[in-house]
Amino acid sequence: MKINEGAADREQTDESLRMEREKTDHALAERQAAEEDSDLVVHRARESADAVLTEARAKADERLEASPHVGAHATLAEARRGLRLRQHLHGQRDTQSGRDLLHHHR
């Protein structure tokens, strides 16, 4: 009778372990799906922010170019246009502020 009890205990343990693995696999799959959703949300937010920033800079550059005080403003506008062109050609994100650009191009 002890042999049957040992086999029954093993079966119960195996079943318990299988259930725990299934729970763990399910939890990991849910976590991975949540991380992928979060990554997508962040990616879309960055794209949207980049588009808004690009449009705002273009409008600001147009106002600067139309301003009677073109001097240093034109240099900044030209630097921004050059950066946007380089970013477009190389698929890079803007990592410099306008002041950095103006200082760098002097």
C-alpha angles and dihedrals in degrees: 000000000000091000091057091047091052092049091048091050090050091049091050091048092047091050091048091051091048091053092049091050090050091050091048093047090050093049092048092049091051091049092049091049090050091050091049090050090049092049090051092050092050092047092051092046091052092049090049093047091048091051092049092047093048092050093046092050092048091052091046090049091051090052091047092050091050091049119104088228096067099149110098091008091064090054091054092046091050091048091051092048090050091049092048090051092049091047091050092049094045101031092237130151123237110263099164129076121227091256091054089051094049092047092046094051096050 
